[in-house]
């Protein structure tokens, strides 16, 4: 994982970070994550979606701005 990505992932809540890493780094399916963490699949799906949106938003700060012509 790129250093700037790791920095942003570290800012997620503990639960969102665990779910994101199990999915992204561990390659687990959401249903497997739900079983592992003893959460409902819907909770895992929601927390993963929230984590992904937060990461997308936060990582925009690391992108160079495009020149508008």
FENPECOR-V573733 format. One record per residue. RES is the residue in three letters. SS is DSSP state (~ for helix, > for strand, _ for the rest). PHI is phi in whole degrees, -180 to 180 (NA if undefined). D_LAST is the distance of its C-alpha to the last C-alpha in whole Angstrom. Layout:
res: (RES,RES)
ss: (SS,SS)
phi: (PHI,PHI)
d_last: (D_LAST,D_LAST)
This chain:
res: (UNK,UNK,UNK,UNK,UNK,UNK,UNK,UNK,UNK,UNK,UNK,UNK,UNK,UNK,UNK,UNK,UNK,UNK,UNK,UNK,UNK,UNK,UNK,UNK,UNK,UNK,UNK,UNK,UNK,UNK,UNK,UNK,UNK,UNK,UNK,UNK,UNK,UNK,UNK,UNK,UNK,UNK,UNK,UNK,UNK,UNK,UNK,UNK,UNK,UNK,UNK,UNK,UNK,UNK,UNK,UNK,UNK,UNK,UNK,UNK,UNK,UNK,UNK,UNK,UNK,UNK,UNK,UNK,UNK)
ss: (_,_,~,~,~,~,~,~,~,~,_,_,_,~,~,~,~,~,~,~,~,~,~,~,_,_,_,_,_,~,~,~,~,~,~,~,~,_,_,_,~,~,~,~,~,~,~,~,~,~,~,~,~,~,~,~,~,~,~,~,~,~,_,_,_,_,_,_,_)
phi: (NA,-64,-56,-68,-69,-61,-63,-72,-60,-63,-85,-69,-63,-56,-65,-64,-63,-61,-64,-60,-69,-63,-77,-76,-87,-87,71,-77,-75,-59,-65,-70,-65,-59,-65,-62,-92,56,-124,-72,-62,-64,-62,-63,-61,-65,-66,-66,-62,-64,-63,-62,-64,-64,-63,-58,-64,-66,-73,-59,-66,-89,-84,-68,-70,-82,-74,-95,-106)
d_last: (33,30,31,28,29,33,32,31,33,36,35,36,39,42,42,39,39,42,41,37,39,41,39,36,38,42,41,43,43,43,46,47,45,47,51,50,49,51,49,48,46,44,44,42,40,39,38,37,34,34,33,31,29,29,28,25,24,25,24,20,21,21,18,15,12,9,6,4,0)
